[in-house]
Amino acid sequence: MKRNILTAILYTVVTTVLFGLVYPFVVTGLAQLLFKDKANGQLIYAGTTLRGSHLIGQPFTAPAYFHSRPSAAGNGYDAANSSGSNYAPTNKKLIDRVATDVTANQLDHPNSEVPIDLVTASASGLDPDISPSSADFQVARIARERHLSEDAVRRLVATHTKGRQLGFLGEPRVNVLELNLDLDQTAPVSPAK
């Protein structure tokens, strides 16, 4: 009996050290050596100022910026509360919120169909991307606010449009933060007078 207890204790200590300390340190070290950018959250800096991450969306509401998908994560894009709303498609709160968002989006495009990802949150609530059709839907507003031609804005969107991963996985997408940062470089927003 003593031998079995001693074996169990030693096994617990050895596996705890191996899998609780050694393994995480080795994996973390390899990640830092081989994939430093990805291991650290693919952060985006403007000079020395942290602007965000390629992986986590941000709310953009000013008219001179491309707007992100709505977020149901906490108070919006809260990585500590990543989740969707879990409302059923027939839930009154969801229907009302989507209807309000559709109406707001149609101010620039009366009677036009609003792309679904501009009015529905992703499952994580942190999606950093929108569809190319959602970006195109916003081009006229951006061009007007930034005093650019619509063609110039469309070219900028095209440079930020990523295709399907490996050519067949997922859908084409546009990273909103990267696009908005590029917009700020191309045609800075003039301060309000």
C-alpha positions as CSV (number, residue, x, y, z in Angstrom):
1,M,0.0,0.0,0.0
2,K,2.8,2.5,0.9
3,R,4.6,1.7,-2.3
4,N,1.4,2.5,-4.4
5,I,0.9,5.8,-2.5
6,L,4.6,6.8,-3.0
7,T,4.4,5.9,-6.7
8,A,1.2,8.0,-7.1
9,I,2.8,11.0,-5.3
10,L,6.0,10.8,-7.4
11,Y,4.0,10.4,-10.6
12,T,1.9,13.4,-9.7
13,V,5.0,15.5,-9.0
14,V,6.8,14.5,-12.1
15,T,3.9,15.0,-14.4
16,T,3.1,18.3,-12.8
17,V,6.6,19.6,-13.3
18,L,6.8,18.2,-16.9
19,F,3.4,19.2,-18.2
20,G,2.7,22.2,-15.9
21,L,6.1,23.9,-16.1
22,V,8.6,22.4,-18.6
23,Y,6.2,21.9,-21.5
24,P,4.6,25.4,-21.3
25,F,8.0,27.1,-21.1
26,V,9.3,25.1,-24.1
27,V,6.2,25.8,-26.2
28,T,6.2,29.5,-25.2
29,G,10.0,29.8,-25.9
30,L,9.6,28.1,-29.4
31,A,6.6,30.3,-30.2
32,Q,8.6,33.4,-29.3
33,L,11.6,32.3,-31.4
34,L,9.7,31.0,-34.4
35,F,6.4,33.0,-34.5
36,K,7.0,36.1,-32.3
37,D,4.4,38.3,-34.0
38,K,1.7,35.6,-33.8
39,A,2.6,34.6,-30.3
40,N,2.2,38.2,-29.1
41,G,-1.2,38.8,-30.6
42,Q,-0.3,40.3,-34.0
43,L,-0.2,43.8,-32.6
44,I,-0.4,46.8,-34.9
45,Y,1.7,49.8,-34.0
46,A,1.7,53.3,-35.5
47,G,5.3,54.3,-34.7
48,T,5.5,53.5,-31.0
49,T,1.7,53.8,-30.3
50,L,-0.2,50.5,-30.0
51,R,-3.3,50.8,-32.3
52,G,-4.8,47.4,-31.9
53,S,-4.4,43.8,-33.1
54,H,-4.9,42.1,-36.5
55,L,-7.0,39.5,-34.6
56,I,-9.5,41.6,-32.5
57,G,-12.0,44.0,-33.9
58,Q,-12.6,47.5,-32.7
59,P,-15.6,49.7,-32.8
60,F,-15.4,52.5,-35.4
61,T,-18.4,54.8,-35.4
62,A,-17.2,58.1,-36.9
63,P,-18.5,58.7,-40.5
64,A,-14.9,59.0,-41.9
65,Y,-14.1,55.4,-40.9
66,F,-15.1,52.0,-42.2
67,H,-17.4,50.5,-39.6
68,S,-16.8,47.1,-38.1
69,R,-19.3,44.4,-37.5
70,P,-21.5,44.9,-34.4
71,S,-20.1,43.1,-31.3
72,A,-22.0,41.3,-28.6
73,A,-18.9,40.7,-26.5
74,G,-19.3,42.4,-23.2
75,N,-19.7,46.2,-23.9
76,G,-18.4,45.6,-27.4
77,Y,-15.1,44.1,-28.5
78,D,-14.3,43.0,-24.9
79,A,-11.9,40.2,-25.3
80,A,-12.5,39.1,-21.7
81,N,-16.2,38.5,-22.6
82,S,-15.9,36.9,-26.1
83,S,-19.2,35.5,-27.2
84,G,-22.2,36.2,-29.4
85,S,-25.5,37.3,-28.0
86,N,-27.0,33.8,-28.3
87,Y,-30.3,35.3,-29.2
88,A,-32.5,33.2,-31.4
89,P,-33.4,34.6,-34.8
90,T,-36.9,35.2,-33.5
91,N,-35.8,37.1,-30.4
92,K,-37.4,40.5,-30.2
93,K,-34.2,42.2,-28.9
94,L,-32.2,40.9,-31.8
95,I,-34.9,41.8,-34.4
96,D,-35.1,45.3,-33.0
97,R,-31.3,45.8,-32.9
98,V,-30.9,44.5,-36.4
99,A,-33.8,46.7,-37.7
100,T,-32.2,49.8,-36.1
101,D,-28.8,49.0,-37.6
102,V,-30.3,48.5,-41.0
103,T,-32.1,51.8,-40.8
104,A,-28.9,53.6,-39.7
105,N,-26.9,52.0,-42.5
106,Q,-29.5,52.9,-45.1
107,L,-29.1,56.7,-44.4
108,D,-26.4,56.8,-47.0
109,H,-28.1,54.2,-49.3
110,P,-31.9,54.5,-49.1
111,N,-33.8,51.4,-50.1
112,S,-30.6,49.4,-50.7
113,E,-29.9,46.0,-49.2
114,V,-27.4,46.3,-46.3
115,P,-24.8,43.5,-46.2
116,I,-25.6,41.1,-43.4
117,D,-22.3,41.3,-41.6
118,L,-22.8,45.1,-41.0
119,V,-25.9,44.3,-38.9
120,T,-25.1,40.9,-37.2
121,A,-22.4,40.1,-34.7
122,S,-20.0,37.3,-35.2
123,A,-20.0,34.3,-32.9
124,S,-17.0,35.6,-30.9
125,G,-18.1,39.2,-31.0
126,L,-14.4,40.1,-31.8
127,D,-14.3,39.7,-35.6
128,P,-11.8,42.2,-37.0
129,D,-13.0,41.7,-40.6
130,I,-15.9,42.6,-42.8
131,S,-16.8,41.3,-46.2
132,P,-15.7,43.1,-49.4
133,S,-19.4,43.9,-50.0
134,S,-19.7,45.5,-46.6
135,A,-16.6,47.6,-47.4
136,D,-18.0,48.5,-50.8
137,F,-21.3,49.5,-49.2
138,Q,-19.4,52.1,-47.1
139,V,-17.2,53.5,-49.9
140,A,-19.5,56.5,-50.8
141,R,-19.6,57.8,-47.2
142,I,-15.8,57.4,-46.8
143,A,-15.1,59.2,-50.1
144,R,-17.4,62.0,-49.1
145,E,-16.0,62.4,-45.6
146,R,-12.3,62.1,-46.7
147,H,-12.7,64.2,-49.9
148,L,-11.5,61.3,-52.1
149,S,-12.9,59.8,-55.2
150,E,-14.9,56.6,-54.8
151,D,-12.4,54.9,-57.1
152,A,-9.5,55.9,-54.9
153,V,-11.3,54.4,-51.9
154,R,-12.2,51.3,-53.8
155,R,-8.5,50.8,-54.8
156,L,-7.6,51.1,-51.1
157,V,-10.2,48.5,-50.2
158,A,-8.9,46.2,-52.9
159,T,-5.4,46.4,-51.5
160,H,-6.7,45.3,-48.1
161,T,-9.0,42.5,-49.4
162,K,-7.7,39.1,-48.5
163,G,-8.8,36.0,-50.4
164,R,-9.8,32.7,-49.0
165,Q,-7.2,30.9,-46.9
166,L,-5.4,28.3,-49.0
167,G,-7.7,29.3,-51.8
168,F,-10.7,27.5,-50.5
169,L,-11.2,28.1,-46.8
170,G,-13.4,30.8,-45.5
171,E,-14.6,33.9,-47.4
172,P,-12.8,37.0,-48.7
173,R,-12.4,39.6,-46.0
174,V,-11.2,43.1,-45.2
175,N,-9.5,43.9,-41.9
176,V,-11.2,47.1,-40.7
177,L,-8.4,48.4,-38.5
178,E,-5.7,48.0,-41.1
179,L,-7.9,49.7,-43.7
180,N,-8.8,52.6,-41.4
181,L,-5.1,53.1,-40.5
182,D,-4.2,53.2,-44.1
183,L,-7.0,55.7,-44.7
184,D,-5.5,57.9,-42.0
185,Q,-2.2,57.8,-43.8
186,T,-3.7,58.4,-47.3
187,A,-6.2,61.1,-46.4
188,P,-6.1,62.3,-42.8
189,V,-9.4,63.5,-41.4
190,S,-9.3,67.2,-41.0
191,P,-10.2,68.5,-37.5
192,A,-13.7,69.9,-37.0
193,K,-13.8,73.7,-36.9
